Amino acid sequence: MALGVEAITVSRWERGVTTPSLPRLRRIAEITETTVSDLVRAPDAASAHAVELAALREELAETRAVVDRVARTLDQLARPRSEPGSASASRDS
């Protein structure tokens, strides 16, 4: 591995059991072509993405509800009207 650490060490970092040293963070940033600041801010960024995703899901659900209402209305408008003089037409007048 380019960092010279065992897989168990990386697993501990990922689970939050331990954290890499600053020199290791610098090396990770170099390898991943990012900054140390970006590495340590990653959980906040993930949280912000989760909030944005939840908002998009809510908006999608609202849009689906509107589309369903429009589809029902279009179905109702597409149904043939009853002929004048039929039982349902005389009830409507």
C-alpha positions in Angstrom: 0.0 0.0 0.0 1.2 3.5 -0.8 0.8 4.6 2.8 2.7 1.8 4.3 -0.1 0.8 6.7 -2.0 -2.4 7.2 -5.6 -2.8 6.1 -6.7 -3.1 9.8 -5.3 0.4 10.4 -7.3 1.8 7.5 -10.4 0.0 8.9 -9.8 1.7 12.2 -9.6 5.1 10.6 -12.8 4.4 8.6 -14.7 3.3 11.7 -13.5 6.3 13.7 -11.6 4.1 16.2 -8.3 5.9 15.5 -7.3 8.8 13.3 -4.2 9.1 11.0 -1.4 11.3 12.1 -0.9 14.7 10.4 2.0 13.4 8.3 -0.2 10.5 7.1 -3.1 12.8 6.4 -0.7 14.9 4.3 0.3 11.8 2.4 -3.4 10.7 1.9 -4.2 14.1 0.6 -1.3 13.9 -1.8 -2.3 10.5 -3.0 -6.0 11.4 -3.4 -5.1 14.8 -4.9 -7.1 16.8 -2.3 -6.2 18.8 0.8 -5.9 17.8 4.4 -8.8 20.3 5.1 -11.0 18.4 2.7 -10.2 15.1 4.3 -11.0 16.3 7.8 -14.2 18.0 6.6 -15.5 15.0 4.7 -18.1 13.9 7.4 -19.6 17.4 7.3 -19.7 17.3 3.5 -21.4 13.9 3.6 -23.9 15.3 6.1 -24.6 18.3 3.9 -25.1 15.9 0.9 -27.5 13.8 3.0 -29.6 16.8 3.8 -29.7 17.9 0.2 -30.6 14.4 -0.9 -33.5 14.3 1.7 -34.8 17.6 0.4 -34.6 16.3 -3.2 -36.5 13.2 -2.2 -39.2 15.3 -0.6 -39.5 17.5 -3.6 -39.7 14.4 -5.8 -42.5 13.0 -3.7 -44.4 16.3 -4.0 -43.9 16.3 -7.8 -45.2 12.8 -8.0 -48.3 13.7 -6.1 -49.0 16.6 -8.5 -48.4 14.4 -11.6 -50.8 11.8 -10.2 -53.5 14.5 -9.6 -53.0 15.8 -13.2 -53.1 12.2 -14.6 -56.4 11.5 -12.7 -57.9 14.8 -14.0 -56.8 14.0 -17.6 -58.4 10.5 -17.3 -61.6 12.1 -16.1 -61.6 14.6 -19.0 -60.9 11.8 -21.5 -64.0 9.8 -20.5 -66.8 10.1 -22.9 -69.7 12.3 -21.7 -73.1 10.7 -21.6 -75.6 11.5 -24.3 -78.3 14.1 -23.6 -81.5 12.5 -22.3 -79.7 9.6 -20.7 -80.3 8.8 -17.0 -77.0 10.4 -15.8 -77.4 13.5 -18.0 -80.9 14.2 -16.6 -79.6 13.9 -13.1 -76.9 16.4 -13.8 -79.3 19.1 -15.1 
